[in-house]
Amino acid sequence: MSESASTPAAAQDRSQERKHRAWRLAGLALVVLLSIAIVVFRDHWQRFQAYGYVGLFLITLLANATVIFPAPGLVLPFSMGAVLHPFWVAVVAAAGATTGELSGYLAGLSGQAFIEDYRAYHHVRGLMRRYGDGVIFVLAFLPTPLFDLAGIVAGATRVPLRRFVLWTFAGKLLKMLAVTYAGDWLVGWLHL
């Protein structure tokens, strides 16, 4: 009699697991489709430049929303640092980049298995296990596509979203400050 009582519970568990798997696959498909669309339509980004800080936010968001596929994201902050105030350009670009990086985090939450077989994934995961959130900060600061893996690992290992956003923003902000002030300095130097 106890077997028949546990059968409905087991069926309920299987049903819940199927629903969770379907949601994870849907989330993963959404992230992959977004990444492909961003790469395919990257020529249309340029029209956002005319919108100043709002356009800058949108372009850096899109450039960082791709997972694994590289997209240029430092050219616009570099050039806008010479036109608008470099500090505010860096803040807006860092906010856009951080928001865009949530796609990697969501990919890790929803479908971590699609990249777990790669050595680089395990390398980044080991670094994060050993050094913690500092790895997120350092990889967010460095202009490297490895940050996508850090986002995926953070999502897959359930790093709290607040911590992921904090360390990502801090690293992106320092990088964008360097980029925007370099753009401002270079244009000033060329005009002398």
Helices and strands as residue ranges (DSSP letters): H 2-40, G 42-51, H 52-65, H 75-80, H 86-111, G 112-114, H 119-131, H 133-141, H 146-156, H 161-191
